[in-house]
Amino acid sequence: MASLFHIGRLVGAVPEPPRSMLPRRRMKAFARMFVCVVVVGVLSVLVSACGTAEGAKRQSKLSKEVIKEEDGVERHWLVKSDGLIVEEHGLTIHGNLHLMVQYPKGVRGPQIDSPNRDTNAESVATMFYRSGTRMSRPPMVGEEPNGKDFLWWPNGKLFREARFVMGTPTGVWKYYDKEGRLVGKGRFRHGKPQSGLFVGSDRSGYFFFFTSYPIKQQKYENGVLSQETDFFELKQPLGGG
């Protein structure tokens, strides 16, 4: 407003207000601004409180259902939300390794070892070593790996970075030793090793470890295997470490 009054005096269109009025107008403007700030603050608190309450409400709807129990040990159980299964847990027959399958969109029935699996169900299947460290984590659509697939060593270091498109190996795969050093890098084409240095099989998730030993390191050139050496031998039962 000060600039407007200044322009008005130059052209003779707007008379200059008495100076005693300026502080009063500033105070009124400040008061209006203060009220706006307070209102916005109160609304923010209310929105945050509603969001927290809604989150707590959703959390409170989670329920657990045990499907199989042996000798006091839960071997297969579900976590449900609003009637849908959002997590499914199980222990393997050999080694009692913990498998956790998460369903972002939920499923209506159990999927592990079920004859009525949802072939379109999206999931992320995480297998753990007995120590609790992650072993593998592939995203899945039905029973097909689809997306980035990770494997870890028992010490928690990343072992393999892979990628699948509906079950087909694709793109560049990377392999690391137990210290985290890159020891292999190879490219797949049309589901087959094309060029570079590969380690072990192209199976997804924890199935990689259910293979013949020693695991091999293989070099491919233009789709042809040119060299193969032993990479590592399994020196203890799977899941140890």
C-alpha positions as CSV (number, residue, x, y, z in Angstrom):
1,M,0.0,0.0,0.0
2,A,2.9,2.4,0.7
3,S,4.0,2.2,-3.0
4,L,0.4,2.9,-4.1
5,F,0.1,6.0,-2.0
6,H,3.4,7.2,-3.2
7,I,2.3,6.9,-6.9
8,G,-1.0,8.6,-6.0
9,R,0.8,11.7,-4.7
10,L,2.8,12.0,-7.9
11,V,-0.2,12.0,-10.1
12,G,-2.6,13.7,-7.7
13,A,-5.1,10.8,-7.7
14,V,-4.9,9.5,-4.2
15,P,-4.4,11.8,-1.1
16,E,-1.8,10.8,1.4
17,P,-3.4,9.4,4.6
18,P,-2.7,11.0,7.9
19,R,0.5,9.4,9.4
20,S,-1.4,8.5,12.6
21,M,-3.5,6.0,10.5
22,L,-0.5,4.0,9.2
23,P,0.4,2.2,12.5
24,R,-3.2,1.3,13.1
25,R,-3.6,-0.2,9.7
26,R,-0.4,-2.2,10.1
27,M,-1.7,-3.5,13.4
28,K,-4.9,-4.6,11.8
29,A,-3.0,-6.4,9.0
30,F,-0.8,-8.1,11.6
31,A,-3.8,-9.2,13.5
32,R,-5.4,-10.7,10.4
33,M,-2.2,-12.5,9.5
34,F,-1.9,-13.9,13.1
35,V,-5.4,-15.3,13.0
36,C,-4.7,-17.0,9.6
37,V,-1.5,-18.6,11.0
38,V,-3.4,-19.9,14.1
39,V,-6.2,-21.3,12.0
40,V,-3.8,-23.1,9.6
41,G,-1.9,-24.5,12.6
42,V,-5.1,-25.9,14.2
43,L,-6.2,-27.5,10.9
44,S,-2.7,-29.1,10.5
45,V,-3.0,-30.6,14.0
46,L,-6.5,-31.9,13.3
47,V,-5.4,-33.5,9.9
48,S,-2.4,-35.1,11.5
49,A,-4.5,-36.5,14.4
50,C,-7.0,-37.9,12.0
51,G,-4.3,-39.6,10.0
52,T,-2.7,-41.1,13.1
53,A,-6.1,-42.3,14.3
54,E,-6.8,-43.9,10.9
55,G,-3.4,-45.6,10.9
56,A,-3.9,-47.0,14.3
57,K,-7.3,-48.2,13.2
58,R,-5.9,-50.0,10.3
59,Q,-3.1,-51.5,12.5
60,S,-5.6,-52.7,15.0
61,K,-7.4,-54.8,12.3
62,L,-4.4,-57.1,11.8
63,S,-4.9,-60.6,13.1
64,K,-2.9,-63.8,13.2
65,E,-4.1,-67.2,12.2
66,V,-2.0,-70.3,12.8
67,I,-2.6,-73.0,10.2
68,K,-0.1,-75.7,11.3
69,E,1.6,-76.3,14.6
70,E,3.9,-79.2,15.7
71,D,5.3,-79.9,19.2
72,G,4.4,-76.3,20.2
73,V,6.2,-74.8,17.2
74,E,4.2,-72.7,14.7
75,R,5.1,-73.9,11.3
76,H,2.6,-72.1,9.1
77,W,0.7,-69.0,9.9
78,L,-1.1,-66.0,8.4
79,V,-1.4,-62.3,9.1
80,K,-4.7,-60.8,7.9
81,S,-6.1,-57.4,7.4
82,D,-9.8,-56.8,6.7
83,G,-10.2,-60.5,5.9
84,L,-7.3,-60.6,3.3
85,I,-4.0,-62.3,3.9
86,V,-1.2,-59.7,3.8
87,E,1.6,-61.9,5.1
88,E,2.2,-65.7,5.0
89,H,4.9,-67.4,7.1
90,G,6.3,-70.9,7.1
91,L,9.2,-73.0,8.2
92,T,10.9,-75.3,5.7
93,I,10.8,-79.0,6.3
94,H,14.6,-79.2,6.2
95,G,16.5,-76.8,8.3
96,N,13.5,-74.9,9.7
97,L,14.3,-71.8,7.7
98,H,11.8,-69.0,8.0
99,L,10.0,-68.0,4.8
100,M,7.9,-64.7,4.8
101,V,5.7,-63.9,1.9
102,Q,4.2,-60.4,1.8
103,Y,1.2,-59.7,-0.4
104,P,0.9,-55.9,-1.1
105,K,-2.7,-56.2,-2.5
106,G,-3.7,-59.1,-0.2
107,V,-4.9,-62.6,-1.2
108,R,-8.0,-64.5,0.0
109,G,-6.4,-67.9,0.6
110,P,-3.0,-69.3,1.6
111,Q,-0.5,-69.7,-1.2
112,I,2.4,-71.7,0.3
113,D,2.0,-75.4,-0.8
114,S,-1.5,-74.7,-1.8
115,P,-3.2,-76.5,-4.8
116,N,-5.4,-73.4,-5.3
117,R,-2.7,-70.7,-5.8
118,D,-3.6,-67.3,-7.3
119,T,-1.5,-67.2,-10.5
120,N,-1.8,-63.4,-10.6
121,A,-1.0,-62.7,-6.9
122,E,1.8,-60.1,-6.4
123,S,4.2,-61.0,-3.6
124,V,7.6,-60.5,-2.2
125,A,9.1,-63.8,-0.7
126,T,11.9,-63.3,1.8
127,M,13.8,-66.3,3.1
128,F,16.0,-66.1,6.2
129,Y,19.0,-68.0,7.5
130,R,18.6,-69.5,11.0
131,S,20.5,-66.6,12.4
132,G,17.7,-64.3,11.2
133,T,19.8,-62.7,8.4
134,R,18.1,-62.4,5.0
135,M,19.0,-65.1,2.5
136,S,16.9,-64.1,-0.6
137,R,14.2,-61.6,-1.6
138,P,12.6,-62.0,-5.1
139,P,9.4,-60.2,-6.1
140,M,6.9,-62.6,-7.6
141,V,3.7,-62.7,-9.8
142,G,2.1,-66.0,-9.0
143,E,5.0,-68.4,-9.0
144,E,7.2,-66.4,-11.4
145,P,10.0,-64.1,-10.3
146,N,9.4,-60.6,-11.7
147,G,11.7,-57.8,-10.9
148,K,15.0,-57.3,-8.9
149,D,16.1,-60.5,-7.1
150,F,18.6,-60.3,-4.3
151,L,20.7,-62.9,-2.5
152,W,22.8,-62.4,0.6
153,W,25.7,-64.3,2.3
154,P,25.1,-65.6,5.9
155,N,27.1,-62.6,7.2
156,G,24.6,-60.2,5.7
157,K,26.7,-59.0,2.7
158,L,25.0,-58.8,-0.7
159,F,25.8,-61.9,-2.8
160,R,23.9,-61.4,-6.1
161,E,21.8,-58.8,-7.8
162,A,19.6,-60.3,-10.5
163,R,16.6,-59.3,-12.6
164,F,13.7,-61.4,-14.0
165,V,10.8,-60.6,-16.3
166,M,8.0,-63.1,-15.5
167,G,10.5,-65.9,-14.8
168,T,13.0,-65.1,-17.5
169,P,16.5,-64.0,-16.5
170,T,17.3,-60.6,-18.1
171,G,19.7,-57.7,-18.0
172,V,23.0,-57.4,-16.1
173,W,23.6,-59.6,-13.1
174,K,26.2,-58.8,-10.5
175,Y,28.0,-61.1,-8.0
176,Y,29.9,-60.2,-4.8
177,D,32.2,-62.2,-2.4
178,K,31.7,-62.4,1.4
179,E,33.6,-59.2,1.8
180,G,31.4,-57.2,-0.6
181,R,33.9,-57.2,-3.5
182,L,32.5,-57.5,-7.1
183,V,33.6,-60.9,-8.4
184,G,31.3,-61.3,-11.4
185,K,29.2,-59.4,-13.8
186,G,27.3,-60.8,-16.8
187,R,24.5,-60.0,-19.2
188,F,21.6,-62.2,-20.1
189,R,19.9,-62.1,-23.5
190,H,16.7,-64.0,-24.3
191,G,17.0,-65.8,-21.0
192,K,20.5,-67.1,-21.7
193,P,24.0,-66.0,-20.5
194,Q,25.4,-63.8,-23.2
195,S,28.7,-62.3,-22.1
196,G,30.6,-61.8,-18.9
197,L,31.3,-63.7,-15.7
198,F,28.5,-65.5,-13.9
199,V,28.3,-67.4,-10.6
200,G,26.1,-70.4,-10.0
201,S,22.7,-71.1,-11.5
202,D,20.1,-68.6,-12.8
203,R,17.4,-69.8,-10.4
204,S,15.6,-67.2,-8.4
205,G,15.5,-66.6,-4.7
206,Y,16.6,-69.3,-2.2
207,F,16.3,-72.0,-5.0
208,F,19.7,-70.8,-6.1
209,F,21.2,-72.6,-3.1
210,F,19.4,-75.8,-3.7
211,T,21.8,-76.9,-6.4
212,S,24.8,-79.1,-6.9
213,Y,28.1,-78.1,-5.2
214,P,30.7,-76.7,-5.7
215,I,29.0,-73.7,-7.2
216,K,30.7,-72.8,-10.5
217,Q,32.0,-69.5,-11.8
218,Q,31.5,-69.4,-15.6
219,K,32.7,-67.1,-18.3
220,Y,30.6,-66.6,-21.5
221,E,31.5,-64.9,-24.7
222,N,28.9,-64.3,-27.4
223,G,26.6,-66.8,-25.7
224,V,29.2,-69.6,-25.6
225,L,30.8,-70.9,-22.3
226,S,34.5,-70.4,-22.6
227,Q,35.7,-71.0,-19.0
228,E,34.5,-72.7,-15.8
229,T,36.0,-72.9,-12.4
230,D,34.9,-73.8,-8.8
231,F,33.6,-70.7,-6.9
232,F,32.7,-72.1,-3.5
233,E,31.8,-75.4,-1.7
234,L,29.0,-75.7,0.9
235,K,30.9,-76.4,4.1
236,Q,28.0,-76.4,6.5
237,P,24.2,-77.1,6.4
238,L,22.3,-74.5,4.4
239,G,20.9,-71.9,6.8
240,G,23.9,-71.8,9.1
241,G,26.1,-68.8,9.8
